């Protein structure tokens, strides 16, 4: 008596011999007819926010370039972090 060993394959074998495609039951999103393109100002604004936030933080701690006579203030750190966060949020809108 021979025992048939089950291979464990869930989907049917495909290849050049099968002429009609089989549906797998998984959702396939439709192919977009046109791709969305971001306006030119989106990446420019993103880099302005990111680089500006880093420069504000560096200027606060390393260069003591804080205007108004305030040196190493947490306000400038907060401004720099908000600018970097705005840069990341703008980067999520880039297509």
C-alpha atoms as a printed R data frame, in Angstrom:
   type eleno elety resid chain resno      x      y       z
1  ATOM     1    CA   UNK     A     1  0.000  0.000   0.000
2  ATOM     2    CA   UNK     A     2  1.344  3.360  -1.009
3  ATOM     3    CA   UNK     A     3  0.502  6.484   0.910
4  ATOM     4    CA   UNK     A     4 -0.040  9.709  -0.949
5  ATOM     5    CA   UNK     A     5  1.942 12.519   0.643
6  ATOM     6    CA   UNK     A     6  0.238 15.866   0.610
7  ATOM     7    CA   UNK     A     7  2.602 18.637  -0.469
8  ATOM     8    CA   UNK     A     8  1.015 21.412   1.539
9  ATOM     9    CA   UNK     A     9  0.519 23.645  -1.509
10 ATOM    10    CA   UNK     A    10 -2.523 25.873  -1.107
11 ATOM    11    CA   UNK     A    11 -2.639 27.531  -4.512
12 ATOM    12    CA   UNK     A    12 -2.808 25.496  -7.698
13 ATOM    13    CA   UNK     A    13  0.300 25.113  -9.792
14 ATOM    14    CA   UNK     A    14  0.571 27.643 -12.554
15 ATOM    15    CA   UNK     A    15  2.875 27.989 -15.452
16 ATOM    16    CA   UNK     A    16  3.014 28.112 -19.197
17 ATOM    17    CA   UNK     A    17  0.589 25.202 -19.606
18 ATOM    18    CA   UNK     A    18 -2.317 27.009 -17.908
19 ATOM    19    CA   UNK     A    19 -4.084 29.268 -20.385
20 ATOM    20    CA   UNK     A    20 -6.578 31.039 -18.108
21 ATOM    21    CA   UNK     A    21 -5.547 32.924 -14.966
22 ATOM    22    CA   UNK     A    22 -7.099 31.726 -11.749
23 ATOM    23    CA   UNK     A    23 -8.469 34.105  -9.152
24 ATOM    24    CA   UNK     A    24 -6.750 33.859  -5.819
25 ATOM    25    CA   UNK     A    25 -9.393 35.537  -3.661
26 ATOM    26    CA   UNK     A    26 -7.019 38.272  -2.496
27 ATOM    27    CA   UNK     A    27 -7.832 41.923  -3.107
28 ATOM    28    CA   UNK     A    28 -5.789 43.535  -5.824
29 ATOM    29    CA   UNK     A    29 -6.083 47.321  -5.962
30 ATOM    30    CA   UNK     A    30 -6.839 48.815  -9.366
31 ATOM    31    CA   UNK     A    31 -3.991 50.224 -11.396
32 ATOM    32    CA   UNK     A    32 -4.166 54.035 -11.275
33 ATOM    33    CA   UNK     A    33 -4.772 55.720 -14.617
34 ATOM    34    CA   UNK     A    34 -2.657 58.696 -13.672
35 ATOM    35    CA   UNK     A    35 -0.087 59.262 -10.973
36 ATOM    36    CA   UNK     A    36 -0.466 62.127  -8.543
37 ATOM    37    CA   UNK     A    37  2.413 64.573  -8.563
38 ATOM    38    CA   UNK     A    38  3.148 66.960  -5.735
39 ATOM    39    CA   UNK     A    39  3.510 70.654  -6.418
40 ATOM    40    CA   UNK     A    40  7.042 72.018  -6.559
41 ATOM    41    CA   UNK     A    41  6.688 73.849  -3.231
42 ATOM    42    CA   UNK     A    42  6.111 70.685  -1.153
43 ATOM    43    CA   UNK     A    43  9.713 69.346  -1.181
44 ATOM    44    CA   UNK     A    44 11.081 72.893  -0.958
45 ATOM    45    CA   UNK     A    45  8.991 73.590   2.144
46 ATOM    46    CA   UNK     A    46  9.972 70.208   3.614
47 ATOM    47    CA   UNK     A    47 13.695 70.941   3.305
48 ATOM    48    CA   UNK     A    48 13.261 74.490   4.618
49 ATOM    49    CA   UNK     A    49 11.527 73.150   7.734
50 ATOM    50    CA   UNK     A    50 14.018 70.315   8.310
51 ATOM    51    CA   UNK     A    51 17.192 72.327   7.716
52 ATOM    52    CA   UNK     A    52 15.781 75.391   9.496
53 ATOM    53    CA   UNK     A    53 14.880 73.361  12.591
54 ATOM    54    CA   UNK     A    54 18.329 71.793  12.755
55 ATOM    55    CA   UNK     A    55 19.976 75.197  12.335
56 ATOM    56    CA   UNK     A    56 17.845 76.704  15.121
57 ATOM    57    CA   UNK     A    57 18.855 73.911  17.511
58 ATOM    58    CA   UNK     A    58 22.538 74.131  16.534
59 ATOM    59    CA   UNK     A    59 22.421 77.910  16.833
60 ATOM    60    CA   UNK     A    60 20.887 77.628  20.278
61 ATOM    61    CA   UNK     A    61 23.457 75.278  21.757
62 ATOM    62    CA   UNK     A    62 26.682 75.698  19.835
63 ATOM    63    CA   UNK     A    63 26.801 79.180  18.431
64 ATOM    64    CA   UNK     A    64 24.896 81.197  21.052
65 ATOM    65    CA   UNK     A    65 23.228 82.975  18.149
66 ATOM    66    CA   UNK     A    66 19.939 83.404  19.978
67 ATOM    67    CA   UNK     A    67 18.556 86.888  19.355
68 ATOM    68    CA   UNK     A    68 17.366 89.066  22.215
69 ATOM    69    CA   UNK     A    69 20.180 88.229  24.604
70 ATOM    70    CA   UNK     A    70 18.739 84.826  25.560
71 ATOM    71    CA   UNK     A    71 21.382 82.125  25.656
72 ATOM    72    CA   UNK     A    72 20.501 78.417  25.421
73 ATOM    73    CA   UNK     A    73 16.799 78.921  25.946
74 ATOM    74    CA   UNK     A    74 14.315 76.074  25.792
75 ATOM    75    CA   UNK     A    75 12.050 78.226  23.617
76 ATOM    76    CA   UNK     A    76 14.511 77.946  20.719
77 ATOM    77    CA   UNK     A    77 14.790 74.205  21.262
78 ATOM    78    CA   UNK     A    78 11.000 73.944  21.098
79 ATOM    79    CA   UNK     A    79 10.894 76.077  17.932
80 ATOM    80    CA   UNK     A    80 13.518 73.847  16.302
81 ATOM    81    CA   UNK     A    81 11.667 70.660  17.219
82 ATOM    82    CA   UNK     A    82  8.367 72.068  15.932
83 ATOM    83    CA   UNK     A    83 10.065 72.985  12.639
84 ATOM    84    CA   UNK     A    84 11.535 69.481  12.292
85 ATOM    85    CA   UNK     A    85  8.122 67.959  13.047
86 ATOM    86    CA   UNK     A    86  6.541 70.207  10.421
87 ATOM    87    CA   UNK     A    87  9.197 69.011   7.973
88 ATOM    88    CA   UNK     A    88  8.316 65.372   8.652
89 ATOM    89    CA   UNK     A    89  4.603 66.092   8.298
90 ATOM    90    CA   UNK     A    90  5.271 67.839   4.990
91 ATOM    91    CA   UNK     A    91  7.342 64.834   3.872
92 ATOM    92    CA   UNK     A    92  4.314 62.572   4.322
93 ATOM    93    CA   UNK     A    93  2.409 64.700   1.790
94 ATOM    94    CA   UNK     A    94  5.135 64.343  -0.847
95 ATOM    95    CA   UNK     A    95  4.253 62.019  -3.740
